[in-house]
């Protein structure tokens, strides 16, 4: 509908009116559904990276503590015991969606809600009309620059989410206490920790010391031991997760739960038993003697941190970029990072939208100076080539899509897709 309207209205006029349109929709939706967020404890999670994983970790701990929860994020939507994948290609859909979601959650008796809140959602006012009790800030790095207009505007969109928390309670909400949980190791945390809220709680890696990150490659069909182990307030904890970035995600969730008065024993049990977070360092196993891992990493910083989590394995990397029409500055940089950390590189199609997919990939090659690379535009063929070429102890790293359900192509068309399913199918063929 928006695409149709944009064709009818001159672009400058559309861009001028669009913020008002989104703002009004947000509040009309809140009024229509009776401000459901005011009737539950609502936790928002924002930042450039780690939002989806932190949302899932917080939800897991809350469930272990006995709370009935709802969750909305890039990976899925969950209300009580019902869960369904997010097929919208946006973490927080608009047009009354989130308000209806919150209303449904309240109707079935959910007491706690965990929301992933993105800069795009904030820019389009989708987070307005949602009274937050707590906000968890993970980190900030350059992203969505072309969409927002500049890094400063992107940062300001993120900051507006903090102001939404500070303003919660306006207009009759009973919410009096508000919490900020912020990663102090990120310089942007200073803004969030300065907000006028009841409780500001910083966290950093110092709160997890001593900690260890264990990464073992798969040998034949044995189960690899991959874990993070750390100490929080004197209690030793562990989770079957990979990488320093996941230690930060887990720590943010732990600090959040601790602030809510959940016991360390409950938190520890929840982390130990956490299930795989779909599309986030998700292992695909068909009995092969090498690792195949799918991850959403789609920023330069997240891609580098993801590759660093596998220091002792020969890496075959399958990657594209974040797609057409956005962040073209990243294309060469993503190639540079692959050149630095990967042993073999396969560049492929991702989400070209209306851009020429081949051109996107060729811009990435400008950053590859030392390592061998192939361009295989068919994403299935790229994944097949990677798994066929892998040997014992190797790791195939497939990045950029995670749980994304479609490859977005020209004229708004979308091709159903799953990196995990395709990887599993291709592994079965070579068993």
Long-range contacts (C-beta under 8 A, 24 or more apart in sequence): 3-412, 18-124, 19-124, 19-125, 22-94, 22-124, 22-125, 22-126, 23-125, 23-128, 25-94, 25-95, 25-96, 25-125, 26-94, 26-125, 26-126, 26-127, 26-128, 26-129, 27-128, 27-129, 28-96, 29-95, 29-96, 29-98, 29-99, 29-100, 29-129, 30-99, 30-128, 30-129, 30-130, 31-129, 32-96, 32-99, 33-96, 33-99, 33-100, 33-102, 33-103, 34-103, 35-129, 35-131, 35-173, 36-99, 36-102, 36-103, 36-105, 36-106, 37-102, 37-113, 37-129, 37-130, 37-131, 37-132, 38-131, 38-172, 38-173, 38-174, 38-175, 39-106, 40-70, 40-102, 40-105, 40-106, 40-110, 40-111, 40-112, 40-113, 41-111, 41-112, 41-113, 41-133, 41-134, 42-102, 42-112, 42-113, 42-115, 42-130, 42-131, 42-132, 42-133, 42-134, 43-112, 43-113, 43-114, 43-115, 43-132, 43-133, 43-134, 43-135, 43-136, 43-256, 44-115, 44-116, 44-117, 44-127, 44-130, 44-132, 44-134, 44-135, 44-136, 44-161, 44-164, 44-165, 45-73, 45-114, 45-115, 45-116, 45-117, 45-135, 45-136, 45-138, 45-252, 46-116, 46-117, 46-118, 46-119, 46-122, 46-135, 46-136, 46-137, 46-138, 46-158, 46-161, 46-162, 47-136, 47-137, 47-138, 47-139, 47-140, 47-158, 47-183, 48-138, 48-139, 48-140, 48-141, 48-142, 48-143, 48-299, 48-301, 48-302, 49-138, 49-139, 49-141, 49-245, 49-299, 49-301, 49-302, 49-305, 50-138, 50-139, 50-245, 50-248, 50-249, 50-252, 51-91, 51-116, 51-117, 51-118, 51-138, 52-91, 52-116, 52-277, 52-279, 52-280, 52-296, 53-246, 53-249, 53-277, 53-280, 54-136, 54-138, 54-249, 54-252, 54-253, 55-114, 55-115, 55-116, 56-274, 56-277, 56-280, 57-249, 57-250, 57-252, 57-253, 57-271, 57-274, 57-277, 58-114, 58-136, 58-253, 58-256, 58-257, 59-114, 60-253, 60-270, 60-271, 60-273, 60-274, 60-275, 61-253, 61-254, 61-256, 61-257, 61-262, 61-266, 61-267, 61-270, 61-271, 62-112, 62-114, 62-257, 62-262, 63-270, 64-266, 64-267, 64-269, 64-270, 64-273, 65-257, 65-262, 65-263, 65-266, 65-270, 67-111, 67-112, 68-108, 68-109, 68-110, 68-111, 68-112, 69-110, 69-111, 69-112, 69-113, 69-114, 70-101, 70-102, 70-104, 70-105, 70-110, 70-112, 70-113, 70-114, 71-113, 71-114, 71-115, 72-98, 72-101, 72-113, 72-114, 72-115, 72-116, 73-114, 73-115, 73-116, 74-116, 74-296, 74-402, 74-403, 75-277, 75-278, 75-279, 75-280, 75-402, 75-403, 76-278, 76-403, 77-101, 79-104, 79-105, 79-108, 79-110, 80-105, 80-108, 80-109, 80-110, 85-403, 85-405, 86-403, 86-405, 87-405, 87-406, 89-404, 89-405, 89-406, 89-408, 89-414, 90-118, 90-120, 90-121, 91-116, 91-117, 91-118, 91-120, 91-121, 92-116, 92-117, 92-118, 92-121, 92-126, 92-127, 93-126, 94-121, 94-124, 94-126, 98-126, 98-130, 99-129, 99-130, 102-130, 117-161, 119-143, 119-144, 119-148, 119-154, 119-157, 119-158, 120-144, 120-147, 120-157, 122-157, 122-158, 122-160, 122-161, 122-164, 123-147, 123-148, 123-157, 127-161, 127-164, 128-164, 130-164, 131-168, 131-169, 131-173, 131-175, 132-164, 132-165, 132-168, 132-178, 133-168, 133-175, 133-177, 133-178, 133-179, 134-165, 134-178, 134-179, 134-180, 134-181, 134-256, 134-259, 134-260, 135-161, 135-162, 135-165, 135-179, 135-180, 135-181, 135-192, 136-181, 136-182, 136-252, 136-253, 136-256, 137-162, 137-180, 137-181, 137-182, 137-183, 137-186, 137-188, 137-189, 137-192, 138-183, 138-186, 138-248, 138-249, 138-252, 139-183, 139-186, 139-188, 139-248, 140-186, 140-187, 140-188, 141-299, 141-300, 141-301, 142-299, 142-300, 143-299, 143-327, 144-326, 144-327, 145-327, 145-329, 146-325, 146-326, 146-327, 146-328, 147-326, 155-188, 158-188, 159-191, 159-192, 162-191, 162-192, 162-195, 163-195, 165-195, 165-197, 166-195, 166-196, 166-197, 179-256, 179-259, 181-252, 181-255, 181-256, 181-259, 183-248, 183-252, 185-248, 199-259, 201-255, 201-259, 203-251, 203-252, 203-255, 205-247, 205-248, 205-251, 207-232, 207-251, 207-255, 208-232, 208-247, 208-251, 211-247, 213-242, 213-243, 213-244, 213-247, 213-309, 215-242, 215-243, 215-309, 215-310, 215-311, 215-312, 217-290, 217-291, 217-312, 217-313, 217-393, 217-394, 217-395, 218-285, 218-288, 218-289, 218-290, 218-291, 219-289, 219-392, 219-393, 220-289, 220-392, 221-285, 221-287, 221-288, 221-289, 224-283, 224-291, 232-258, 232-264, 232-267, 233-258, 233-264, 235-264, 235-265, 235-267, 235-268, 236-268, 237-267, 237-268, 237-271, 237-272, 238-271, 238-272, 239-271, 239-272, 239-274, 240-272, 240-274, 241-274, 241-277, 241-281, 242-281, 242-309, 243-281, 243-305, 243-306, 243-308, 243-309, 244-305, 244-308, 244-309, 245-302, 245-305, 245-306, 245-309, 246-281, 278-402, 278-403, 278-420, 279-401, 279-402, 279-403, 279-404, 279-419, 279-420, 280-402, 281-306, 281-309, 282-402, 282-420, 284-420, 284-423, 284-424, 284-427, 286-424, 286-427, 286-428, 286-431, 287-431, 288-387, 288-390, 288-427, 288-430, 288-431, 289-392, 289-393, 290-390, 290-391, 290-392, 290-393, 290-394, 290-395, 290-396, 291-394, 291-395, 291-396, 292-387, 292-390, 292-395, 292-396, 292-398, 292-423, 292-427, 293-395, 293-396, 293-397, 293-398, 294-398, 294-399, 294-401, 294-402, 294-419, 294-420, 294-423, 295-397, 295-398, 295-399, 295-402, 296-399, 296-400, 296-401, 296-402, 296-403, 296-404, 297-399, 297-400, 298-322, 298-399, 298-400, 298-402, 299-330, 300-330, 300-333, 300-334, 300-337, 303-334, 303-337, 303-338, 303-399, 304-337, 304-340, 304-341, 306-397, 306-399, 307-337, 307-338, 307-340, 307-341, 307-342, 307-397, 308-341, 310-395, 310-397, 313-393, 313-394, 313-395, 314-343, 314-344, 314-391, 314-393, 314-394, 314-395, 315-341, 315-342, 315-343, 315-344, 315-394, 315-395, 315-396, 315-397, 316-342, 316-343, 316-344, 316-346, 316-386, 316-389, 316-390, 316-394, 316-395, 316-396, 316-397, 317-341, 317-342, 317-344, 317-345, 317-346, 317-396, 317-397, 317-399, 318-346, 318-348, 318-382, 318-383, 318-386, 318-396, 318-397, 318-398, 318-399, 319-345, 319-346, 319-347, 319-348, 319-350, 319-364, 319-397, 319-398, 319-399, 319-400, 320-347, 320-348, 320-349, 320-350, 320-351, 320-360, 320-361, 320-364, 320-379, 320-400, 321-350, 321-360, 321-361, 321-364, 321-400, 322-350, 322-351, 322-400, 323-350, 323-351, 323-352, 323-353, 323-355, 323-360, 323-408, 324-351, 324-352, 324-353, 324-354, 324-355, 324-357, 324-360, 324-408, 325-353, 325-354, 325-355, 328-363, 331-360, 331-363, 331-364, 331-366, 331-367, 332-363, 332-364, 332-366, 332-367, 333-367, 334-364, 334-367, 335-363, 335-364, 335-365, 335-366, 335-367, 335-368, 336-367, 336-368, 337-367, 338-364, 338-367, 338-368, 338-371, 338-373, 339-367, 339-368, 339-369, 339-370, 339-371, 342-371, 342-397, 343-371, 344-371, 344-372, 344-373, 344-386, 344-389, 345-371, 345-372, 345-373, 345-374, 346-373, 346-374, 346-375, 346-376, 346-382, 346-385, 346-386, 347-373, 347-374, 347-375, 347-376, 347-382, 348-375, 348-376, 348-377, 348-378, 348-379, 348-382, 349-377, 349-378, 349-379, 349-407, 350-379, 350-400, 350-401, 350-407, 351-404, 351-407, 351-408, 352-408, 352-409, 352-410, 353-408, 353-409, 353-410, 354-410, 354-411, 357-409, 379-407, 379-417, 379-422, 380-422, 380-426, 383-419, 383-422, 383-423, 383-426, 384-426, 384-429, 387-423, 387-426, 387-427, 387-430, 388-426, 388-430, 396-423, 398-423
